[in-house]
């Protein structure tokens, strides 16, 4: 994030982690390479920051987001990520922003509760909630779906109850923005590039300040 970027608001941000192998004290371990991508008030997407840590613990995410805030990150309204409790807690605590659970990851988990024979029907039911025009209609449809499934698939219904607020958070934002806000897709390409570059190295050396290869923007 350059000096001029500090004067802009970054209403939407995607954060995610991928893992790379590092040799530490004679052992090969996996460490988390985390990255944040944001869209600023001018509609420009930028990589805001990257870091390396032993895991995706809440303390690590908290330190990462606070570091970005000290560098001038401001105006965050929604953070999109997978369902990691450390991220969710940190977003509320550090940024005072809403959190969107990646819809793609959520659907994979939901269909795991449906069984092979019920996946197509359940997928169609949930898609009906996503197709609504506004947040209130989406929530109404979501609850209707959960109630329809409650008798035969109580675990799935409970899963829907628990996930409602987090999966539908994006619906409160402008309609023209929603197609980009409901999943971590905007950051997946970058993670793929990180994987491709780090696979060239294989295993990083035993170094507390290990850094990733440069990633072209």
Backbone as a chain_set.jsonl record, in Angstrom:
{"seq": "XXXXXXXXXXXXXXXXXXXXXXXXXXXXXXXXXXXXXXXXXXXXXXXXXXXXXXXXXXXXXXXXXXXXXXXXXXXXXXXXXXXXXXXXXXXXXXXXXXXXXXXXXXXXXXXXXXXXXXXXXXXXXXXXXXXXXXXXXXXXXXXXXXXXXXXXXXXXXXXXXXXXXXXXXXXXXXXXXXXXXXXXXXXXXXXXXXXXXXXXXXXXXXXXXXXXXXXXX", "coords": {"N": [[0.856, -1.178, 0.0], [0.858, 2.027, -1.03], [1.974, 5.443, -0.325], [0.04, 7.314, -1.291], [-2.227, 5.762, -1.293], [-3.044, 5.668, 1.3], [-4.71, 7.751, 1.736], [-7.182, 7.076, 0.904], [-10.405, 5.503, 1.204], [-11.094, 2.057, 1.958], [-13.458, 0.181, 1.325], [-14.136, -2.545, 0.894], [-12.733, -5.7, 1.569], [-10.743, -8.592, 0.994], [-9.502, -11.427, 2.622], [-7.175, -14.051, 3.057], [-5.512, -17.236, 3.443], [-2.73, -19.211, 2.462], [-0.674, -22.146, 2.45], [2.817, -22.707, 2.952], [5.867, -24.598, 2.722], [8.425, -24.799, 5.142], [11.744, -25.138, 6.341], [12.541, -25.737, 9.605], [14.685, -25.759, 12.21], [15.715, -28.246, 11.45], [13.395, -29.641, 10.86], [10.616, -30.063, 8.635], [8.032, -27.889, 8.184], [4.696, -26.547, 7.849], [3.762, -23.239, 7.132], [1.654, -20.369, 7.507], [0.834, -18.302, 4.834], [-0.394, -15.265, 4.58], [-2.667, -13.013, 2.989], [-3.96, -9.842, 2.008], [-6.411, -8.293, 0.094], [-7.799, -5.396, -1.325], [-10.527, -3.217, -2.289], [-10.64, 0.07, -3.294], [-12.13, 3.354, -2.682], [-12.263, 4.409, -5.196], [-12.709, 2.284, -6.782], [-10.578, 0.711, -7.438], [-8.58, -2.198, -7.332], [-6.262, -3.572, -5.063], [-3.32, -5.195, -3.75], [-3.026, -5.248, -0.37], [-1.419, -6.119, 1.706], [0.934, -8.616, 2.919], [1.906, -11.477, 4.864], [3.769, -13.751, 7.0], [3.22, -16.502, 9.099], [3.075, -18.826, 11.921], [0.591, -20.094, 12.046], [-2.998, -19.806, 11.477], [-3.947, -18.441, 13.713], [-5.99, -16.463, 15.95], [-4.536, -14.393, 17.175], [-2.492, -13.908, 15.373], [-3.847, -13.006, 13.059], [-4.956, -10.712, 14.176], [-2.686, -9.125, 14.753], [-1.775, -8.747, 12.141], [-3.882, -7.298, 10.859], [-3.942, -5.032, 12.47], [-1.471, -3.968, 11.885], [-1.839, -3.186, 9.22], [-3.778, -1.238, 9.66], [-2.277, 0.665, 11.048], [-0.678, 1.513, 9.01], [-2.36, 3.05, 7.573], [-4.759, 2.055, 6.576], [-8.213, 2.386, 6.084], [-11.786, 2.981, 6.509], [-13.011, 0.469, 6.132], [-15.695, -1.621, 5.407], [-16.708, -4.154, 4.873], [-15.467, -7.413, 5.224], [-14.31, -10.196, 3.507], [-14.022, -13.665, 3.731], [-12.976, -17.106, 4.294], [-14.591, -19.472, 6.548], [-13.276, -18.859, 9.278], [-12.752, -18.758, 12.64], [-10.895, -17.164, 13.941], [-10.408, -15.086, 12.134], [-12.969, -13.944, 11.921], [-13.47, -12.98, 14.546], [-11.411, -11.127, 14.791], [-11.939, -9.242, 12.764], [-14.236, -7.942, 13.71], [-13.244, -6.88, 16.075], [-10.901, -5.354, 15.478], [-11.38, -3.872, 13.104], [-14.022, -3.1, 13.182], [-15.956, -3.868, 11.321], [-18.304, -5.443, 9.016], [-18.625, -8.986, 8.49], [-18.266, -11.269, 5.859], [-19.027, -14.516, 5.13], [-17.488, -16.726, 2.955], [-19.388, -17.619, 0.22], [-19.117, -19.743, -1.549], [-17.454, -21.61, -0.215], [-19.138, -22.06, 1.935], [-21.344, -23.325, 0.681], [-20.222, -25.753, -0.124], [-19.769, -26.945, 2.357], [-22.396, -27.05, 3.329], [-23.698, -28.748, 1.502], [-22.46, -31.065, 2.133], [-23.869, -31.951, 4.285], [-26.165, -32.787, 3.167], [-26.242, -35.217, 1.854], [-25.717, -37.487, -0.897], [-27.967, -37.923, -2.527], [-29.592, -35.772, -1.971], [-28.38, -33.415, -2.656], [-28.748, -31.868, -5.025], [-31.352, -30.848, -4.794], [-31.201, -29.424, -2.352], [-29.238, -27.56, -3.017], [-30.608, -26.047, -4.944], [-32.672, -25.0, -3.363], [-31.247, -23.322, -1.547], [-30.041, -21.604, -3.348], [-32.236, -20.147, -4.154], [-32.606, -18.336, -2.095], [-30.31, -16.773, -2.357], [-30.934, -15.535, -4.73], [-32.691, -13.497, -4.269], [-33.877, -10.045, -4.202], [-33.277, -8.192, -2.214], [-31.979, -7.68, 1.129], [-33.809, -8.319, 3.218], [-35.742, -9.925, 1.945], [-34.081, -12.017, 1.198], [-33.318, -13.054, 3.678], [-35.809, -13.903, 4.641], [-36.468, -15.904, 2.792], [-34.351, -17.627, 3.281], [-34.833, -18.542, 5.891], [-37.208, -19.865, 5.442], [-36.334, -21.963, 3.808], [-34.649, -23.302, 5.637], [-36.563, -24.157, 7.498], [-38.085, -25.871, 5.897], [-36.309, -27.94, 5.576], [-35.884, -28.9, 8.074], [-37.146, -31.137, 9.324], [-36.348, -33.527, 7.94], [-33.619, -33.14, 7.562], [-32.144, -32.233, 10.024], [-29.592, -31.427, 11.005], [-28.509, -29.994, 8.87], [-30.395, -27.951, 8.697], [-29.948, -26.666, 11.148], [-27.35, -25.825, 10.668], [-27.804, -23.949, 8.645], [-29.309, -22.092, 10.101], [-27.373, -21.128, 11.874], [-25.513, -19.99, 10.143], [-26.732, -17.946, 8.75], [-26.624, -15.005, 9.129], [-23.921, -14.437, 8.56], [-23.473, -15.473, 5.973], [-25.218, -14.048, 4.4], [-24.443, -11.42, 4.634], [-23.427, -9.746, 2.629], [-25.638, -8.924, 1.207], [-26.629, -6.538, 2.149], [-25.309, -4.537, 0.924], [-24.65, -2.36, -1.962], [-26.493, -3.388, -4.883], [-25.065, -3.591, -7.338], [-22.544, -4.234, -6.541], [-22.584, -6.705, -5.372], [-22.039, -9.168, -6.705], [-19.339, -9.5, -6.568], [-18.8, -9.633, -3.909], [-19.645, -11.822, -2.425], [-17.98, -14.025, -2.176], [-14.654, -15.522, -1.89], [-13.465, -15.431, -4.333], [-12.199, -13.206, -5.749], [-9.646, -13.2, -4.617], [-8.58, -15.653, -5.021], [-7.143, -16.169, -7.377], [-4.759, -14.841, -6.895], [-3.783, -16.307, -4.721], [-3.363, -18.704, -6.037], [-1.265, -17.953, -7.682], [0.707, -17.447, -5.785], [1.073, -20.035, -4.803], [2.049, -21.252, -7.141], [4.488, -19.89, -7.52], [5.855, -20.44, -5.115], [6.115, -23.182, -5.208], [8.173, -23.53, -6.947], [10.376, -22.963, -5.404], [10.099, -24.898, -3.453], [10.993, -25.964, -0.592], [11.393, -23.611, 1.891], [14.242, -21.978, 3.376], [15.6, -22.304, 6.72], [14.692, -19.689, 8.372], [13.791, -16.987, 10.25], [12.845, -14.7, 9.111], [11.738, -15.345, 6.675], [10.718, -14.772, 3.336], [8.3, -14.401, 0.715], [8.528, -15.176, -2.834], [8.619, -12.509, -5.24], [5.484, -11.252, -6.337], [3.84, -10.674, -9.258], [1.785, -7.876, -10.011]], "CA": [[0.0, 0.0, 0.0], [1.728, 3.181, -1.159], [1.607, 6.61, 0.47], [-1.185, 7.936, -1.765], [-3.347, 4.89, -0.987], [-3.46, 5.883, 2.679], [-5.696, 8.815, 1.763], [-8.417, 6.549, 0.34], [-11.135, 4.49, 1.958], [-11.068, 0.72, 1.384], [-14.688, -0.386, 1.897], [-14.216, -3.999, 0.784], [-11.432, -6.369, 1.643], [-10.708, -10.055, 1.023], [-8.299, -11.953, 3.263], [-7.104, -15.507, 2.955], [-4.183, -17.788, 3.712], [-2.306, -20.46, 1.854], [0.423, -22.673, 3.274], [4.077, -23.027, 2.282], [6.728, -25.438, 3.558], [9.642, -24.148, 5.631], [12.586, -25.981, 7.18], [12.814, -25.092, 10.879], [15.44, -26.583, 13.164], [15.844, -29.599, 10.924], [12.087, -30.214, 10.539], [9.852, -29.381, 7.596], [6.714, -27.53, 8.709], [3.896, -25.65, 7.019], [3.438, -21.953, 7.743], [0.587, -19.654, 6.811], [1.135, -17.084, 4.08], [-1.674, -14.58, 4.5], [-2.672, -11.891, 2.055], [-5.164, -9.017, 2.021], [-6.684, -7.547, -1.138], [-8.886, -4.466, -1.083], [-11.034, -2.326, -3.333], [-10.74, 1.384, -2.685], [-13.315, 4.151, -3.004], [-12.245, 4.683, -6.636], [-12.979, 1.039, -7.493], [-9.315, 0.066, -7.812], [-8.218, -3.321, -6.471], [-4.835, -3.589, -4.749], [-2.827, -6.035, -2.663], [-2.77, -4.342, 0.745], [-0.348, -6.602, 2.551], [1.186, -10.051, 3.047], [2.712, -11.793, 6.041], [4.012, -15.171, 7.244], [3.084, -16.852, 10.503], [3.036, -20.268, 12.173], [-0.751, -20.635, 11.874], [-4.018, -18.777, 11.318], [-4.514, -18.134, 15.023], [-6.578, -15.123, 16.06], [-3.496, -13.411, 17.521], [-1.747, -13.583, 14.157], [-4.71, -12.16, 12.234], [-5.092, -9.421, 14.854], [-1.448, -8.366, 14.522], [-1.715, -8.411, 10.718], [-4.835, -6.234, 10.554], [-3.511, -3.818, 13.169], [-0.338, -3.43, 11.124], [-2.412, -2.472, 8.075], [-4.436, -0.035, 10.162], [-1.234, 1.652, 11.361], [-0.154, 2.031, 7.744], [-3.324, 3.987, 7.005], [-5.984, 1.433, 6.081], [-9.38, 2.965, 6.744], [-13.047, 2.901, 5.783], [-13.407, -0.91, 5.808], [-17.086, -1.918, 5.756], [-16.977, -5.59, 4.754], [-14.319, -8.293, 4.996], [-14.758, -11.474, 2.967], [-13.036, -14.719, 3.955], [-13.593, -18.383, 4.618], [-15.132, -19.511, 7.912], [-12.24, -19.039, 10.274], [-13.173, -18.006, 13.808], [-9.9, -16.148, 14.245], [-10.645, -13.943, 11.253], [-14.253, -13.34, 12.281], [-13.314, -12.221, 15.79], [-10.487, -10.016, 14.558], [-12.614, -8.239, 11.937], [-15.109, -7.155, 14.577], [-12.465, -6.211, 17.126], [-9.912, -4.4, 14.969], [-11.878, -3.028, 12.027], [-15.42, -2.737, 13.4], [-16.583, -4.058, 10.016], [-19.096, -6.655, 8.849], [-17.881, -10.117, 7.954], [-18.968, -12.114, 4.905], [-18.508, -15.869, 4.967], [-17.435, -17.079, 1.53], [-20.568, -18.398, -0.157], [-18.674, -20.973, -2.213], [-17.038, -22.531, 0.837], [-20.328, -22.416, 2.702], [-22.151, -24.288, -0.065], [-19.549, -27.052, -0.041], [-20.035, -27.493, 3.68], [-23.825, -27.32, 3.443], [-24.052, -29.928, 0.706], [-21.929, -32.221, 2.841], [-24.902, -32.387, 5.219], [-27.376, -33.133, 2.415], [-26.197, -36.556, 1.279], [-25.603, -37.462, -2.357], [-29.273, -37.881, -3.183], [-30.3, -34.529, -1.712], [-27.572, -32.225, -2.934], [-29.306, -31.026, -6.088], [-32.526, -30.148, -4.256], [-30.739, -28.467, -1.347], [-28.551, -26.49, -3.737], [-31.64, -25.21, -5.558], [-33.348, -24.291, -2.28], [-30.393, -22.251, -1.028], [-29.869, -20.642, -4.446], [-33.417, -19.286, -4.191], [-32.352, -17.241, -1.151], [-29.305, -15.897, -2.949], [-31.497, -14.861, -5.904], [-33.602, -12.43, -3.863], [-33.436, -8.704, -4.588], [-32.818, -7.381, -1.088], [-31.55, -8.449, 2.302], [-34.945, -8.839, 3.972], [-36.315, -11.036, 1.183], [-33.12, -13.123, 1.268], [-33.418, -13.655, 5.012], [-37.099, -14.588, 4.721], [-36.357, -17.134, 2.01], [-33.375, -18.471, 3.971], [-35.517, -19.192, 7.015], [-38.186, -20.781, 4.849], [-35.575, -23.138, 3.391], [-34.231, -24.013, 6.846], [-37.734, -24.819, 8.071], [-38.459, -26.975, 5.006], [-35.337, -29.023, 5.716], [-35.662, -29.203, 9.481], [-37.635, -32.454, 9.716], [-35.555, -34.602, 7.351], [-32.188, -32.847, 7.662], [-32.034, -31.276, 11.129], [-28.239, -30.869, 11.125], [-28.373, -28.983, 7.832], [-31.234, -26.815, 9.092], [-29.215, -25.964, 12.191], [-26.207, -25.198, 10.007], [-28.338, -22.759, 7.985], [-29.658, -21.125, 11.145], [-26.146, -20.552, 12.424], [-24.727, -19.283, 9.123], [-27.549, -16.958, 8.031], [-26.12, -13.628, 9.182], [-22.591, -14.335, 7.958], [-23.505, -15.784, 4.542], [-26.031, -13.044, 3.716], [-23.981, -10.075, 4.97], [-23.202, -8.971, 1.398], [-26.912, -8.457, 0.664], [-26.932, -5.184, 2.633], [-24.496, -3.6, 0.16], [-25.269, -2.024, -3.248], [-26.688, -4.538, -5.786], [-24.042, -3.667, -8.384], [-21.298, -4.725, -5.946], [-22.77, -7.988, -4.692], [-21.473, -10.331, -7.393], [-17.928, -9.613, -6.185], [-18.655, -9.591, -2.455], [-20.15, -12.982, -1.689], [-17.023, -15.131, -2.096], [-13.234, -15.153, -1.917], [-12.959, -15.581, -5.709], [-11.249, -12.174, -6.171], [-8.3, -13.413, -4.089], [-8.147, -17.015, -5.33], [-6.114, -16.137, -8.426], [-3.504, -14.449, -6.249], [-3.305, -17.46, -3.957], [-2.844, -19.655, -7.008], [0.044, -17.467, -8.127], [1.631, -17.688, -4.672], [1.375, -21.465, -4.831], [2.883, -21.554, -8.307], [5.834, -19.361, -7.306], [6.522, -21.102, -3.996], [6.441, -24.555, -5.593], [9.482, -23.476, -7.605], [11.359, -23.015, -4.321], [9.944, -26.183, -2.77], [11.028, -25.782, 0.852], [12.159, -22.423, 2.223], [15.309, -22.202, 4.346], [15.328, -22.033, 8.124], [14.959, -18.268, 8.504], [12.613, -16.357, 10.851], [12.371, -13.594, 8.262], [11.496, -15.878, 5.344], [9.782, -13.989, 2.556], [7.85, -15.06, -0.498], [8.993, -14.59, -4.077], [7.806, -11.365, -5.692], [4.287, -11.606, -7.097], [3.487, -9.588, -10.18], [0.415, -7.366, -9.794]], "C": [[0.893, 1.228, 0.0], [1.167, 4.371, -0.394], [0.285, 7.214, 0.029], [-2.412, 7.077, -1.448], [-3.874, 5.127, 0.42], [-4.539, 6.947, 2.785], [-7.043, 8.381, 1.193], [-9.088, 5.592, 1.306], [-11.088, 3.178, 1.201], [-12.283, -0.044, 1.912], [-14.759, -1.911, 1.883], [-12.821, -4.601, 0.813], [-11.621, -7.878, 1.703], [-9.42, -10.479, 1.71], [-8.338, -13.474, 3.24], [-5.678, -15.941, 3.253], [-3.96, -19.022, 2.859], [-1.081, -20.916, 2.633], [1.639, -23.021, 2.422], [4.947, -23.813, 3.262], [8.043, -24.716, 3.877], [10.417, -25.149, 6.479], [12.943, -25.217, 8.447], [13.48, -26.08, 11.828], [15.462, -28.056, 12.728], [14.54, -30.276, 10.582], [11.431, -29.418, 9.425], [8.442, -29.153, 8.125], [5.994, -26.631, 7.701], [3.612, -24.373, 7.789], [2.406, -21.241, 6.875], [1.133, -18.413, 6.122], [-0.192, -16.367, 3.865], [-1.564, -13.338, 3.636], [-4.005, -11.161, 2.181], [-5.246, -8.247, 0.714], [-7.875, -6.638, -0.866], [-9.318, -3.745, -2.343], [-11.231, -0.963, -2.693], [-11.971, 2.142, -3.18], [-13.366, 4.563, -4.471], [-12.521, 3.436, -7.466], [-11.734, 0.289, -7.914], [-8.972, -1.033, -6.824], [-6.706, -3.366, -6.299], [-4.54, -4.667, -3.711], [-2.412, -5.097, -1.533], [-1.63, -4.802, 1.635], [-0.241, -8.106, 2.542], [2.019, -10.275, 4.301], [2.829, -13.305, 6.173], [3.894, -15.431, 8.74], [2.954, -18.352, 10.693], [1.671, -20.891, 11.939], [-1.711, -19.473, 11.662], [-4.697, -18.449, 12.649], [-5.028, -16.701, 15.061], [-5.526, -14.065, 16.351], [-2.711, -12.971, 16.286], [-2.565, -12.667, 13.25], [-4.848, -10.774, 12.851], [-3.867, -8.549, 14.603], [-1.364, -7.901, 13.071], [-2.637, -7.234, 10.394], [-4.47, -4.928, 11.257], [-2.336, -3.158, 12.454], [-0.836, -2.64, 9.915], [-3.086, -1.178, 8.521], [-3.413, 1.056, 10.483], [-0.655, 2.27, 10.101], [-1.154, 2.933, 7.021], [-4.591, 3.375, 6.451], [-7.186, 1.994, 6.838], [-10.63, 2.691, 5.902], [-13.515, 1.502, 5.437], [-14.834, -1.164, 6.304], [-17.386, -3.411, 5.749], [-15.68, -6.325, 4.478], [-14.853, -9.655, 4.584], [-13.657, -12.509, 3.174], [-13.756, -16.05, 4.088], [-13.976, -18.377, 6.097], [-14.05, -19.851, 8.917], [-12.575, -18.157, 11.466], [-12.184, -16.916, 14.19], [-10.087, -14.898, 13.417], [-11.905, -13.201, 11.688], [-14.131, -12.47, 13.524], [-12.456, -10.983, 15.582], [-11.137, -8.895, 13.769], [-13.49, -7.334, 12.8], [-14.308, -6.3, 15.551], [-11.576, -5.097, 16.584], [-10.515, -3.399, 13.986], [-13.296, -2.505, 12.248], [-16.208, -2.815, 12.091], [-17.457, -5.309, 10.025], [-18.218, -7.753, 8.264], [-18.772, -10.954, 7.056], [-18.282, -13.466, 4.815], [-18.579, -16.247, 3.499], [-18.588, -18.024, 1.186], [-20.195, -19.722, -0.8], [-18.263, -22.019, -1.18], [-18.233, -22.987, 1.668], [-21.143, -23.492, 1.982], [-21.525, -25.681, -0.028], [-19.847, -27.724, 1.29], [-21.502, -27.879, 3.838], [-24.21, -28.593, 2.709], [-23.484, -31.199, 1.317], [-22.922, -32.78, 3.844], [-26.125, -32.952, 4.486], [-27.399, -34.57, 1.928], [-26.225, -36.475, -0.239], [-26.946, -37.272, -3.039], [-29.971, -36.534, -3.017], [-29.574, -33.276, -2.123], [-28.185, -31.296, -3.971], [-30.481, -30.208, -5.567], [-32.104, -29.072, -3.262], [-30.044, -27.288, -2.01], [-29.547, -25.525, -4.362], [-32.375, -24.388, -4.511], [-32.533, -23.09, -1.819], [-30.176, -21.173, -2.096], [-31.05, -19.68, -4.541], [-33.268, -18.115, -3.227], [-31.349, -16.257, -1.725], [-29.864, -15.069, -4.11], [-32.422, -13.695, -5.551], [-32.994, -11.049, -4.114], [-32.901, -7.859, -3.443], [-32.578, -8.269, 0.128], [-32.722, -9.067, 3.047], [-35.588, -10.024, 3.265], [-35.397, -12.251, 1.232], [-33.21, -13.83, 2.609], [-34.717, -14.441, 5.178], [-37.044, -15.923, 3.993], [-35.415, -18.127, 2.688], [-34.043, -19.252, 5.109], [-36.563, -20.184, 6.534], [-37.5, -22.075, 4.436], [-35.158, -23.967, 4.609], [-35.397, -24.777, 7.459], [-38.193, -25.999, 7.214], [-37.555, -28.187, 5.206], [-35.254, -29.582, 7.134], [-36.063, -30.622, 9.879], [-36.72, -33.572, 9.218], [-34.056, -34.4, 7.516], [-31.944, -31.825, 8.783], [-30.649, -30.657, 11.282], [-28.013, -29.77, 10.089], [-29.189, -27.748, 8.184], [-30.541, -25.991, 10.173], [-28.011, -25.22, 11.64], [-26.645, -23.908, 9.304], [-28.703, -21.681, 8.999], [-28.421, -20.376, 11.627], [-25.441, -19.643, 11.427], [-25.453, -18.096, 8.489], [-26.937, -15.564, 7.984], [-24.819, -13.47, 8.416], [-22.604, -14.577, 6.457], [-24.274, -14.72, 3.753], [-25.588, -11.614, 3.998], [-23.859, -9.189, 3.73], [-24.483, -8.366, 0.84], [-27.276, -7.049, 1.123], [-26.144, -4.117, 1.872], [-25.11, -3.37, -1.23], [-25.356, -3.222, -4.194], [-25.587, -4.696, -6.826], [-22.706, -4.187, -7.866], [-21.375, -6.191, -5.515], [-22.117, -9.177, -5.379], [-20.008, -10.541, -7.034], [-17.732, -9.813, -4.688], [-19.001, -10.883, -1.741], [-19.161, -14.131, -1.571], [-15.602, -14.604, -2.105], [-12.642, -15.279, -3.318], [-11.974, -14.489, -6.119], [-9.828, -12.378, -5.666], [-7.738, -14.782, -4.466], [-7.039, -17.033, -6.386], [-4.751, -15.779, -7.835], [-2.93, -15.599, -5.444], [-2.727, -18.533, -4.881], [-1.465, -19.26, -7.505], [1.093, -17.658, -7.04], [2.051, -19.15, -4.655], [2.32, -21.808, -5.971], [4.318, -21.09, -8.083], [6.564, -20.112, -6.193], [6.87, -22.555, -4.313], [7.771, -24.632, -6.325], [10.588, -23.599, -6.55], [11.316, -24.371, -3.623], [9.851, -25.986, -1.275], [11.926, -24.582, 1.163], [13.172, -22.732, 3.327], [14.846, -21.847, 5.752], [15.693, -20.585, 8.422], [13.702, -17.602, 9.09], [12.035, -15.228, 10.031], [12.113, -14.067, 6.836], [10.457, -15.049, 4.625], [9.439, -14.723, 1.278], [8.487, -14.434, -1.72], [8.082, -13.444, -4.478], [6.653, -11.847, -6.554], [3.93, -10.428, -7.969], [2.052, -9.163, -9.948], [-0.397, -7.533, -11.072]], "O": [[1.626, 1.444, 0.965], [0.048, 4.329, 0.117], [-0.524, 7.595, 0.875], [-3.521, 7.603, -1.345], [-5.032, 4.82, 0.706], [-5.215, 7.043, 3.81], [-7.942, 9.203, 1.016], [-8.428, 4.949, 2.122], [-11.047, 3.16, -0.029], [-12.154, -0.834, 2.848], [-15.376, -2.508, 2.765], [-11.88, -4.107, 0.191], [-12.527, -8.382, 2.367], [-8.354, -9.942, 1.408], [-9.393, -14.092, 3.385], [-4.76, -15.122, 3.308], [-4.889, -19.777, 2.574], [-0.512, -20.138, 3.4], [1.513, -23.556, 1.321], [4.784, -23.706, 4.477], [8.674, -24.114, 3.009], [9.828, -25.915, 7.242], [13.579, -24.165, 8.378], [12.901, -27.103, 12.195], [15.256, -28.968, 13.529], [14.555, -31.39, 10.058], [11.673, -28.218, 9.293], [7.741, -30.103, 8.473], [6.616, -26.039, 6.819], [3.259, -24.42, 8.967], [2.306, -21.482, 5.672], [1.803, -17.584, 6.738], [-1.017, -16.806, 3.064], [-0.514, -12.7, 3.561], [-5.043, -11.775, 2.428], [-4.274, -7.628, 0.281], [-8.85, -7.059, -0.245], [-8.583, -3.671, -3.327], [-11.906, -0.844, -1.671], [-12.747, 1.635, -3.99], [-14.406, 5.021, -4.945], [-12.565, 3.499, -8.694], [-11.823, -0.676, -8.673], [-9.061, -0.831, -5.613], [-5.959, -3.217, -7.266], [-5.397, -5.009, -2.896], [-1.543, -4.246, -1.72], [-0.948, -3.982, 2.25], [-1.197, -8.803, 2.202], [2.743, -9.386, 4.747], [2.084, -14.051, 5.539], [4.411, -14.663, 9.551], [2.745, -19.08, 9.723], [1.582, -22.087, 11.662], [-1.308, -18.31, 11.665], [-5.904, -18.206, 12.685], [-4.57, -15.84, 14.311], [-5.61, -12.954, 15.829], [-2.316, -11.81, 16.17], [-2.051, -11.675, 12.734], [-4.856, -9.772, 12.135], [-3.997, -7.369, 14.276], [-0.928, -6.781, 12.804], [-2.222, -6.283, 9.731], [-4.665, -3.845, 10.705], [-2.226, -1.932, 12.425], [-0.324, -1.561, 9.618], [-2.981, -0.151, 7.852], [-3.655, 2.234, 10.22], [-0.196, 3.412, 10.116], [-0.836, 3.512, 5.983], [-5.428, 4.094, 5.904], [-7.182, 2.07, 8.067], [-10.55, 2.24, 4.76], [-14.339, 1.343, 4.537], [-15.138, -0.947, 7.477], [-18.217, -3.884, 6.523], [-14.892, -5.927, 3.62], [-15.743, -10.204, 5.235], [-12.499, -12.266, 2.837], [-14.982, -16.119, 4.007], [-13.722, -17.406, 6.81], [-13.928, -20.997, 9.352], [-12.673, -16.938, 11.325], [-12.576, -15.867, 14.701], [-9.948, -13.782, 13.919], [-11.903, -11.976, 11.808], [-14.634, -11.347, 13.55], [-12.741, -9.919, 16.132], [-10.916, -7.721, 14.066], [-13.485, -6.114, 12.639], [-14.651, -5.148, 15.816], [-11.506, -4.016, 17.169], [-10.196, -2.211, 14.034], [-13.722, -1.568, 11.574], [-17.021, -1.941, 11.79], [-17.361, -6.135, 10.933], [-17.201, -7.481, 7.626], [-19.889, -11.31, 7.429], [-17.105, -13.556, 4.467], [-19.627, -16.1, 2.869], [-18.737, -19.088, 1.787], [-20.891, -20.72, -0.611], [-18.676, -23.175, -1.262], [-18.327, -24.152, 2.054], [-21.582, -24.46, 2.603], [-22.238, -26.678, 0.087], [-20.139, -28.919, 1.345], [-21.813, -28.92, 4.418], [-24.958, -29.418, 3.232], [-23.978, -32.294, 1.044], [-22.836, -33.95, 4.219], [-27.014, -33.527, 5.112], [-28.468, -35.095, 1.617], [-26.709, -35.492, -0.8], [-27.048, -36.539, -4.023], [-30.838, -36.182, -3.817], [-30.098, -32.175, -1.955], [-28.146, -30.076, -3.816], [-30.596, -29.019, -5.861], [-32.589, -27.943, -3.319], [-30.242, -26.142, -1.607], [-29.348, -24.312, -4.313], [-32.671, -23.214, -4.736], [-33.053, -21.979, -1.711], [-30.132, -19.982, -1.788], [-30.888, -18.533, -4.958], [-33.75, -17.018, -3.507], [-31.517, -15.044, -1.594], [-29.319, -14.014, -4.434], [-32.886, -12.983, -6.441], [-31.777, -10.896, -4.224], [-32.151, -6.91, -3.672], [-32.931, -9.448, 0.142], [-32.644, -10.221, 3.468], [-35.94, -11.015, 3.905], [-35.87, -13.386, 1.3], [-33.18, -15.059, 2.674], [-34.727, -15.514, 5.781], [-37.509, -16.943, 4.503], [-35.662, -19.333, 2.668], [-33.841, -20.457, 5.26], [-36.773, -21.225, 7.157], [-38.022, -23.163, 4.682], [-35.297, -25.19, 4.608], [-35.235, -25.918, 7.891], [-38.642, -27.014, 7.747], [-37.986, -29.326, 5.025], [-34.626, -30.615, 7.364], [-35.382, -31.246, 10.693], [-36.358, -34.464, 9.984], [-33.303, -35.369, 7.601], [-31.578, -30.681, 8.51], [-30.535, -29.487, 11.65], [-27.403, -28.743, 10.386], [-28.729, -26.623, 7.991], [-30.545, -24.761, 10.12], [-27.69, -24.12, 12.09], [-25.944, -22.898, 9.36], [-28.437, -20.499, 8.781], [-28.429, -19.153, 11.768], [-24.84, -18.641, 11.814], [-24.837, -17.32, 7.76], [-26.753, -15.006, 6.902], [-24.63, -12.484, 7.703], [-21.828, -13.956, 5.73], [-24.009, -14.516, 2.568], [-26.297, -10.677, 3.632], [-24.163, -7.998, 3.792], [-24.429, -7.399, 0.082], [-28.158, -6.427, 0.531], [-26.294, -2.925, 2.144], [-26.005, -4.114, -1.631], [-24.402, -3.991, -4.302], [-25.214, -5.82, -7.162], [-21.83, -4.542, -8.654], [-20.347, -6.838, -5.316], [-21.68, -10.108, -4.703], [-19.489, -11.647, -7.181], [-16.628, -10.126, -4.242], [-18.682, -11.034, -0.562], [-19.47, -15.13, -0.921], [-15.363, -13.412, -2.298], [-11.421, -15.236, -3.468], [-10.986, -14.8, -6.784], [-8.892, -11.797, -6.215], [-6.554, -15.046, -4.257], [-6.103, -17.827, -6.291], [-3.725, -16.339, -8.222], [-1.724, -15.842, -5.478], [-1.735, -19.184, -4.552], [-0.603, -20.111, -7.723], [2.241, -17.993, -7.335], [3.232, -19.468, -4.511], [3.275, -22.564, -5.791], [5.261, -21.808, -8.415], [7.757, -20.391, -6.312], [7.817, -23.101, -3.748], [8.423, -25.676, -6.325], [11.605, -24.256, -6.776], [12.35, -24.925, -3.248], [8.753, -25.854, -0.735], [13.083, -24.544, 0.744], [12.969, -23.651, 4.12], [13.831, -21.177, 5.939], [16.854, -20.277, 8.691], [12.643, -17.658, 8.465], [10.883, -14.836, 10.22], [12.25, -13.291, 5.89], [9.443, -14.664, 5.205], [10.203, -15.569, 0.813], [8.941, -13.291, -1.666], [6.91, -13.411, -4.101], [6.814, -12.734, -7.392], [3.739, -9.314, -7.481], [1.188, -10.007, -9.711], [-1.572, -7.17, -11.109]]}, "num_chains": 1, "name": "protein.A"}
